[in-house]
Amino acid sequence: MRVASFNAVGRRKLSTARVRLLPGEGNVVVNKMPLLDYFKRETLKMIIEQPLHVTETLGKYDIHANVIGGGLTGQAGAVRLGIARALLKVNDEFRKKLKVAGFLTRDPRMKERKKYGQKGARKRFQFSKR
């Protein structure tokens, strides 16, 4: 018998997360590592579990996530969006709760590119009058 799994993709900054939700007892695995081994900061763990708290499904699903690109904060945000999108596939009635909490919106903020003739995206070289 095949167990139903729910797949979704989440993105944030330069990170992409492929998330799989399986009925289980709440184990979270990120890049084949337990959650607390991969995301050592407690705030990142909290970010990832937010959609589960809002929908009151914490401990009901095992989560397997593959994340590439970006830093840890961007990766945590990508996993959060992926979990929220996968929960919608589980039950469409979660949409209202997730939408109000803002977990279904892809954060569009990206790093601004460096401009030519400048030191960075906004910073200029020091101006000298003489």
VEXKOLRO-739767 format. One record per atom (N, C-alpha, C): residue in three letters; x, y, z. Coordinates in steps of 0.2 Angstrom, whole numbers, padded with zeros to 4 digits, always signed. Atoms other than C-alpha are relative to their C-alpha. Layout:
N
ALAXYZ;...
This chain:
130
MET+0004-0006+0000;MET+0000+0000+0000;MET+0004+0006+0000;ARG-0004-0006+0001;ARG+0007+0017-0005;ARG-0003+0005+0004;VAL+0002-0005-0005;VAL+0006+0031+0008;VAL+0000+0007-0005;ALA+0000-0007+0004;ALA+0000+0048+0000;ALA+0005+0005+0003;SER-0004-0005-0002;SER+0013+0061+0000;SER-0002+0006-0004;PHE+0002-0006+0002;PHE+0011+0079-0003;PHE+0006+0004-0002;ASN-0006-0004+0002;ASN+0025+0089-0013;ASN-0002+0007-0002;ALA+0000-0007+0002;ALA+0028+0107-0015;ALA+0007+0003+0000;VAL-0006-0004+0001;VAL+0041+0120-0019;VAL+0000+0006+0003;GLY+0000-0007-0003;GLY+0046+0135-0009;GLY+0006+0003-0002;ARG-0006-0004+0002;ARG+0058+0149-0013;ARG+0000+0006+0004;ARG-0001-0007-0003;ARG+0066+0164-0004;ARG+0007+0002-0001;LYS-0006-0003+0002;LYS+0080+0175-0009;LYS+0003-0005-0005;LEU-0003+0004+0005;LEU+0092+0163-0018;LEU-0001-0008+0002;SER+0001+0007-0003;SER+0086+0147-0009;SER-0006-0003-0004;THR+0006+0004+0002;THR+0074+0133-0016;THR+0000-0006+0004;ALA+0002+0006-0004;ALA+0066+0120-0006;ALA-0005-0004-0003;ARG+0005+0005+0002;ARG+0058+0104-0012;ARG-0003-0003+0006;VAL+0003+0003-0006;VAL+0046+0098+0002;VAL-0005-0005-0001;ARG+0005+0005+0000;ARG+0037+0082+0005;ARG-0003-0001+0006;LEU+0004+0002-0006;LEU+0024+0079+0018;LEU-0003-0007+0000;LEU+0003+0007+0000;LEU+0020+0061+0023;LEU-0003+0000+0007;PRO+0003+0001-0007;PRO+0008+0056+0037;PRO+0005-0004+0004;GLY-0005+0003-0004;GLY+0019+0052+0052;GLY-0001+0003+0007;GLU+0000-0002-0007;GLU+0024+0057+0069;GLU+0004+0007+0001;GLY-0003-0006-0001;GLY+0032+0074+0066;GLY+0007+0001-0001;ASN-0007+0000+0001;ASN+0050+0070+0061;ASN+0001+0005-0006;VAL-0002-0004+0005;VAL+0058+0084+0051;VAL+0007-0001-0003;VAL-0007+0001+0003;VAL+0073+0080+0039;VAL+0001+0005-0005;VAL-0002-0005+0005;VAL+0082+0093+0029;VAL+0007-0002-0002;ASN-0006+0002+0003;ASN+0095+0088+0017;ASN+0003-0007+0003;LYS-0002+0007-0003;LYS+0095+0070+0025;LYS+0003+0001+0007;MET-0002-0001-0007;MET+0099+0078+0042;MET-0006+0002+0004;PRO+0005-0002-0004;PRO+0088+0080+0057;PRO+0000+0008+0000;LEU+0001-0007+0001;LEU+0081+0098+0058;LEU+0005+0004+0005;LEU-0004-0004-0004;LEU+0091+0103+0073;LEU+0007-0001-0001;ASP-0007+0000+0002;ASP+0107+0097+0066;ASP+0001+0004-0006;TYR-0001-0005+0005;TYR+0104+0107+0050;TYR-0001+0007+0001;PHE+0002-0007-0002;PHE+0096+0123+0057;PHE+0002+0000+0007;LYS-0002+0000-0007;LYS+0106+0125+0073;LYS-0004+0005+0005;ARG+0003-0005-0004;ARG+0097+0141+0078;ARG-0007-0001+0001;GLU+0007+0001-0003;GLU+0081+0140+0088;GLU-0005+0004-0004;THR+0005-0004+0003;THR+0073+0154+0078;THR-0001-0003-0007;LEU+0001+0003+0007;LEU+0076+0145+0061;LEU-0005-0006+0001;LYS+0005+0005-0002;LYS+0067+0130+0069;LYS-0007+0002+0000;MET+0006-0003-0001;MET+0053+0141+0074;MET-0003+0002-0006;ILE+0003-0003+0006;ILE+0051+0149+0057;ILE-0003-0006-0004;ILE+0002+0006+0004;ILE+0050+0131+0049;ILE-0007-0003+0003;GLU+0006+0003-0003;GLU+0036+0125+0061;GLU-0006+0005+0000;GLN+0006-0005-0001;GLN+0025+0141+0060;GLN-0006-0003-0004;PRO+0007+0002+0004;PRO+0013+0134+0046;PRO-0003-0006+0004;LEU+0003+0006-0004;LEU+0011+0118+0057;LEU-0003+0002+0006;HIS+0003-0003-0006;HIS+0007+0128+0072;HIS-0007+0003-0002;VAL+0006-0004+0002;VAL-0006+0139+0063;VAL-0005-0005-0002;THR+0005+0005+0003;THR-0015+0124+0055;THR-0001-0006+0006;GLU+0001+0005-0006;GLU-0013+0113+0072;GLU+0001-0007-0003;THR-0001+0007+0003;THR-0005+0099+0062;THR+0007-0002+0002;LEU-0007+0001-0002;LEU+0012+0099+0072;LEU+0000-0007+0003;GLY+0000+0007-0002;GLY+0016+0080+0075;GLY-0004-0004-0004;LYS+0005+0004+0004;LYS+0004+0074+0062;LYS+0004-0002-0007;TYR-0003+0001+0006;TYR+0016+0074+0047;TYR+0008+0000+0000;ASP-0007+0000+0001;ASP+0034+0069+0043;ASP+0002+0004-0006;ILE-0002-0005+0005;ILE+0043+0082+0033;ILE+0007-0002-0003;HIS-0006+0001+0003;HIS+0057+0079+0021;HIS+0001+0006-0005;ALA-0001-0006+0004;ALA+0065+0094+0013;ALA+0007+0000-0003;ASN-0006-0001+0003;ASN+0079+0096+0000;ASN+0001+0008-0001;VAL-0001-0007+0001;VAL+0086+0114+0000;VAL+0007+0001-0003;ILE-0006-0002+0003;ILE+0099+0122-0011;ILE+0000+0007-0001;GLY-0001-0007+0001;GLY+0106+0139-0013;GLY-0001+0004+0006;GLY+0001-0005-0005;GLY+0107+0154-0002;GLY+0003-0001+0007;GLY-0002+0001-0007;GLY+0110+0155+0017;GLY-0005-0003+0004;LEU+0004+0004-0005;LEU+0102+0147+0032;LEU-0007+0004+0001;THR+0006-0003-0001;THR+0089+0161+0034;THR-0005-0001-0006;GLY+0004+0000+0006;GLY+0083+0161+0016;GLY-0002-0008-0001;GLN+0002+0007+0001;GLN+0083+0142+0016;GLN-0006-0002+0005;ALA+0005+0001-0005;ALA+0072+0142+0032;ALA-0006+0003-0003;GLY+0006-0003+0003;GLY+0060+0154+0023;GLY-0003-0004-0006;ALA+0002+0004+0005;ALA+0060+0143+0008;ALA-0004-0007+0002;VAL+0003+0006-0003;VAL+0056+0127+0018;VAL-0007+0002+0003;ARG+0006-0002-0003;ARG+0042+0137+0027;ARG-0006+0001-0005;LEU+0004-0001+0006;LEU+0034+0142+0010;LEU-0002-0007-0003;GLY+0002+0007+0003;GLY+0035+0124+0004;GLY-0004-0004+0004;ILE+0005+0003-0005;ILE+0027+0117+0020;ILE-0007+0003-0001;ALA+0006-0003+0001;ALA+0013+0129+0018;ALA-0004-0002-0006;ARG+0003+0002+0006;ARG+0010+0125+0000;ARG-0002-0007+0000;ALA+0002+0008-0001;ALA+0010+0106+0004;ALA-0006-0001+0004;LEU+0006+0000-0004;LEU-0002+0109+0018;LEU-0007+0001-0004;LEU+0006-0002+0005;LEU-0014+0117+0005;LEU-0003-0007-0003;LYS+0002+0006+0004;LYS-0014+0100-0005;LYS-0003-0005+0005;VAL+0003+0004-0005;VAL-0018+0091+0011;VAL-0007+0002+0001;ASN+0007-0002-0001;ASN-0033+0101+0015;ASN-0001+0007-0002;ASP+0001-0007+0003;ASP-0039+0117+0006;ASP-0003+0004+0005;GLU+0003-0004-0006;GLU-0048+0123+0022;GLU+0006+0004+0004;PHE-0006-0003-0003;PHE-0030+0128+0028;PHE+0001+0007-0003;ARG-0002-0006+0004;ARG-0029+0142+0015;ARG-0002+0006+0004;LYS+0002-0006-0004;LYS-0038+0155+0026;LYS+0005+0002+0005;LYS-0005+0000-0005;LYS-0027+0152+0041;LYS+0007+0002-0002;LEU-0007-0001+0003;LEU-0011+0152+0031;LEU+0001+0006-0004;LYS+0000-0007+0004;LYS-0016+0167+0020;LYS+0001+0006+0005;VAL+0001-0006-0005;VAL-0020+0178+0036;VAL+0007+0000+0003;ALA-0006+0000-0004;ALA-0003+0173+0044;ALA+0006+0002-0005;GLY-0005-0002+0005;GLY+0006+0177+0027;GLY+0005-0005-0002;PHE-0005+0006+0002;PHE+0014+0160+0024;PHE-0001-0002-0007;LEU+0001+0002+0007;LEU+0007+0158+0006;LEU+0003+0005-0005;THR-0003-0005+0004;THR+0016+0174+0000;THR+0007-0001-0001;ARG-0007+0001+0002;ARG+0033+0172-0009;ARG+0003+0007+0001;ASP-0003-0006-0002;ASP+0044+0185-0001;ASP+0004+0002-0006;PRO-0003-0002+0006;PRO+0050+0195-0017;PRO+0007+0003+0001;ARG-0006-0004-0001;ARG+0065+0204-0009;ARG+0006-0005-0002;MET-0006+0004+0002;MET+0081+0199-0017;MET+0006+0005+0001;LYS-0006-0005+0000;LYS+0099+0206-0016;LYS+0001+0004-0006;GLU+0000-0004+0005;GLU+0101+0221-0026;GLU+0007-0001-0003;ARG-0006+0002+0003;ARG+0115+0219-0039;ARG+0005+0006+0001;LYS-0005-0005+0000;LYS+0131+0229-0039;LYS+0000+0004-0006;LYS+0000-0004+0006;LYS+0132+0244-0051;LYS+0007+0001-0002;TYR-0007-0002+0002;TYR+0147+0248-0061;TYR+0001+0007+0002;GLY-0002-0007-0002;GLY+0157+0264-0056;GLY-0002+0001+0007;GLN+0002+0000-0007;GLN+0151+0260-0038;GLN+0004-0005+0004;LYS-0003+0005-0004;LYS+0158+0251-0023;LYS-0005-0006+0001;GLY+0005+0005-0001;GLY+0141+0241-0021;GLY-0006+0002-0004;ALA+0006-0002+0003;ALA+0123+0242-0025;ALA-0002+0007+0001;ARG+0002-0007-0001;ARG+0121+0259-0017;ARG+0006+0004+0002;LYS-0006-0004-0003;LYS+0138+0264-0009;LYS+0004+0002-0006;ARG-0004-0003+0005;ARG+0148+0276-0020;ARG+0007+0000+0003;PHE-0007-0001-0002;PHE+0167+0278-0020;PHE+0000+0007+0004;GLN+0000-0006-0004;GLN+0172+0292-0008;GLN+0002+0006-0005;PHE-0001-0006+0004;PHE+0171+0309-0016;PHE+0005+0005+0002;SER-0005-0005-0002;SER+0186+0321-0016;SER-0001+0006-0004;LYS+0001-0006+0003;LYS+0184+0339-0020;LYS+0007+0002-0003;ARG-0007-0002+0002;ARG+0203+0342-0022;ARG+0004-0006-0002;
